[in-house]
Amino acid sequence: MSSKKRKKTAHQRFQRNKRIVLSVFSIFMVLILAAGGLAVKVLADVADTMGRMYQEVSIVDMRNSSIEVEDPVEKERPKQPDPKEDTTKESLVSNAKPMALLLIGTDTGDFGRTAVNGLSDTLIYVVLNPSQQKMSILSIPRDTYCEIYGTGTYTKINAAYSYGGAELCINTVQNLLQLPVDAYAVVNFAGFQSVIDAIGGVTVNNSFTFSWDGYTFPEGTVTLNGAEALAFCRMRKNDPEGDFGRSRRQRDVIVAAAKKASTLAGALNYQELLNAVADNVLTNIDMSMAMDMVSQYSSCLNNVHNFDTLVGYGFSDNGWYYRLDEDNLANVRAELREELELD
């Protein structure tokens, strides 16, 4: 079997296991838009909810230092320097500088999964560049073979969250990409469904009739509740465009949810919306920062660049893994560094 054939098969296997790639992003942007669009009384409630969701974590400072990776087993790790004032997440936002977010979707909260941390089946690296009015999105395959940061253990990247929560997950992603993560948000499946239900569902256009997870979606305009939206976003096998078609449906649901949450129709159910995210979302973004993000980065939503899935191939070693192609990873890394305006 040729190398090209192996890579294609590995990619297909990865796609079969892939969760809702952008579900966490939809929750995150709905929350930010709500923070910027609601009245004073509502903002007070939003601030209280965001306070309950707030969880600071210790992130290795990748802007002022790097993680040496020449020796993949015995690498020398830097001491964490005092963060420079101009590179804190708050300063980046207030000065409208490019920043990076890690959006983490966990497999808890639905389908009978009850683990406290679970696995991070969705990892999305997002760069917001206000000077270019551009948002770049990179999905990291859940089965990516890499070191779980600081442990010397090599396994699937989605295990990092189960080992050490958001903190270990973030530092593992930084180690892999050699790029900074300035802020993060975690959401589970229950959170995605609850937000869609809280805003009264979403209406999107469906290009062809299909069935998935017990639901049938006719061609044309369809209105989806939370469970239906989840199924609508997950289906790939019956789409003639495969994952490209699924990604398009995900974007449609995200845009519809964000727009509705920022209107009066969404605001009328704002307390239900806040209840939906309070127990299902964690983030190190507080209310003040969220408000600043609305004013500084909202233009980025009009110019979204989606990176193709990182190239790699599958292999078996007491389990199935996805090994990234180093040349492709280096190219993606260089492009993202440019988007972040790093030296």
N, C-alpha and C positions, 0 to 999 in steps of 0.2 A: 504493500500500500504506500502511495507517495506521501511526502510530507504535507503537500497541499491538501490531499484528501483527509489526512488526519486532522488538520486544523479545521477544516469545514465541519467534520463530525463533532469535534470538541466544541465548536461554536454552537452547533445545534443543540448539544446536550446542555450547554450553559444556558441557552435561551429557554429550554424547557423548564429549568429550575428557577428561572428569574421571577422575582416578585414584582409588585407594582413599582416600577422604577421611579415614578415621580409622586407617589402618594404623600410622602413626607413634605415635599416641596409645596404641594397644594395647601396643606395645613399651615405651613409656615407663612406663606404669602397671604392667606386668608386672615391670619392673625395680625400681620403687619398692616394690611389694608384696613382692617377693623380699627386698629389703633389710630390710624390717620383720618378716618372718615366719620366717626361717631360723635355724639354730643358730650358735653362735660360730664353729666351724670353717668353716662355709659362709659366714658373714659376712666372714671374712678373705679368702676367695676372691672374694666379691662386691666387696669393697673394692679388691682388686688389679685386677679387671676394670674397675671404674669409673675407676680411675686411668689405665688404658690408653685409655679412651674420653674422658677429660676433655680439653677444649680450650676455653680461655678466649678470648674475642674482645673487641674494642673496640666497645662499644655506646654510641651517643650517649645522654647522660643526659636522658631525656624527663621525668623526674619533677621535676627542678630547673631545667629549661629547656625551650624549645619550638623547633621548626623553623619559621621563618617561611615561609609559603606564599602570601602575597598575590600575588607575581609568580612565575608558574610557570616562568619561564626564568632570570631573574637574581635568585634569592633569596639573602638574606644569611644565612649559616649561623653559628650561635653557636659560640663556643669551648666546648670541653667543660669544665665546671666540675669541681672536685674533688667526688666524690660525697659527699653527706651520710651520716653514719654510720647514720641511721635509715632510709635508703632503699636500702641495698645489698641484694642478693638474700638474703644470709645473715641480715641483720637482719630483713627482712620475714618470713622463715620463722620465725626464733626467737621473734619477737613476735606470730606468728599474724596478720599483716596480709594484706590482699588482694594477690595478686601475679599477674603475667601471664606466660604461657609461649608461646613460638612453637614449634610442632611442624612439622618440615620433612620431607616425604617426597620422595626423589629418584628419578629414573627410571633409576638405574644398578643393576647387580647382577642383572639379569634381562632376559629377552627380547633377549639379545644386546647390551645397552647396556653399554659399557665405559668411557665418559668418566670422568675423575677426579672432576669436580664434577657434571656432568650438569645437568639442569633440575629445579627444585623443583616437580614436578607436584602436590604436596600442600602447602598452607599452611594451618595451623589455628592460630587465635589463641584461647588458653584463659585465662579468668580464674577463679582460685580465691578464693572469699570465705568464710573460715572462720566469721566472725560470723553470716553468713546460712546457713552450711552449704550452699553453692551453688557449682556449677561452670557457667560459661557458655562455649559453644563457637561460634566463628565460622569458617566456611570462606571463604577468599579465592580467587575464581576464578583459575585458573592463567594465563588469557589477559588478565587485567586490564591495561589500558593505563595506565602511570604512569611517573614518572621513576625511573630507576635511581639511587639516592641518590649525590649528589656528582659525577655524570658529565655532567649536562645532557642525557642521552640518554633519550628516551621510547620505551618498547617494552613487551613483555609482562613482567609481574612475575616470571614463572618463570625469566627469563633472568638475574636478579640473582645467583642461586646459581652459575651457570656462569661469571659474570664475576668474582666475588670470594668464593665460598664462603659459609659461614654468616654471617660478619660483614656483608658487603654485603647479603645477603638480609634480615637482621634490621633493619638501618638503613633499607632500602628500605620494609619493612613499617611501621616506625615513622613514616616520612615520609608514607606513604599514610594511615595511620589517625590520626596525631597522638596516639598512645598509646604508653606504655612497653612494652618487652619486658624482663623481668627475668631470664629463663632460657630456654634452648632445648634441643631435642633434634633430631637428624637421623637418619633411618633410610632404608635403601634397600629395594628389593623383596626382595632376598635375605635381609635381616634379618627381615622379616615372616614369610616362609616358614620360615626356620630356627628361629625361636622357637616357632612352632606345632608343628613337628616335634620340637623339643627337649622339649616338655612332653607329648609323646605324642599330639598331636592334640587337637581340641576336639569336644564333642558339643553340638549345637544342634537346635532344632526348626524344620523347614522347612514353610512354610504351603502350598506348592504345588510340583508337579513341574516342573523346568526343566532345560535343558542349556546349558552355556557352556564355552568353551575346551576342548572335548573331554570334559567331565565331565557326568554326569547326576546330578541331585540329586532323589531321590524325596520325595514328601510325607511328613511325619512326622519322627521322630528320625533325624538323620544324624550320623556321626562323620567329621570332616574332617582330612586331613593338611595340611601347609603349602601345597602347590600347589593342593589342592582348596579350602582356605579362601580363597586369593587369588581364585580364579575365583568362588567363592560370594559374595564381597564385591564383585566388579566388575560382575556382571550387572545391567543396567537395562532393556534393550530388551524383554525378555520378561516383565517384571514389570507386572501390571495397575496398580500404584500408582507405576510409574516410579521416580524417585529416592527417593521417600519409602519405598518398599519396600526399596530397596537400603540406605538408611541404617539401617533397622530390622535388616536382616541383619548389617550391620557392627557395630552395637551388641551384637547377640547374640554374635558371635564375640569381641568385645573383652571382654565380661563373662565369658564362659566361659573365655577364656585367663587373665584376671587371677585368677579364682577358683581355677583349677587350679594356677597357678604358686605360689599362696600356701598350697597344701595339701601334704601329704606326697607325694602322687602326682606333683606337679610338682617337689618338692624332690629326689626320688630321681634325677632327671636334671639336677640343677642345674648340673653342670659342662658338660654339652652346651648348656644354656641360656646359660651365660656365654660359651662359645665362639661361640655364635650371634650374640650381640650385640657381642662384643669388636671384630670387624672390620667391623661393619655399622652401628654407632651412634656418634655424636659428641654430647657434651653438656657444658655448663659447670656441671653439678651434680655435686658430689663426694659421697663416702660419708656424711660427717657431715651435709650438707644433706639428702641423701636420707632419712636416718633421721629428721631433724626434720620433714620433709614428711609422713612416715607418721603421726606423732603429731598434727601440726597441721592437716592438710588431708584426712585420710581420710574425714571426715564429708561432705565436698563431693561424693563419688562417689554419694551417695544422692539427690542433687537436681541433676540435669543439665538445663540449659536450652540447647537448640539454636537458634541464630539461623537464620532463613531465609537462603538464598544472597543475597548483596548484589545489589540490583537494578541492571540496566544494559542495554545494547544493543550489538549487534555492528556493526562497520564494517570495511571493507577499505581498506588503504593499503599496498600491497606486502606483503600478509599480512592475516590476520584477527585482530581485537582485540576486547576487551570493555571498553567504557567505562562506568564506574560512574555511576549517577545521584547527583548531588551532594547532593540533599535527603535521599535515603535513607541515604547515607553519613554525613551529619551526624547523622541520628537514631540510627543504630547507634552512632556514635562517642559521642554523649551518653549512651546507655544503658550502654555499656561503662565510660565514665568514672565513672558512678554506681556500677557494680559494683566498680570499683577504689577507690572512696571518695576520688577526687581532687577538689580544689577546682574 
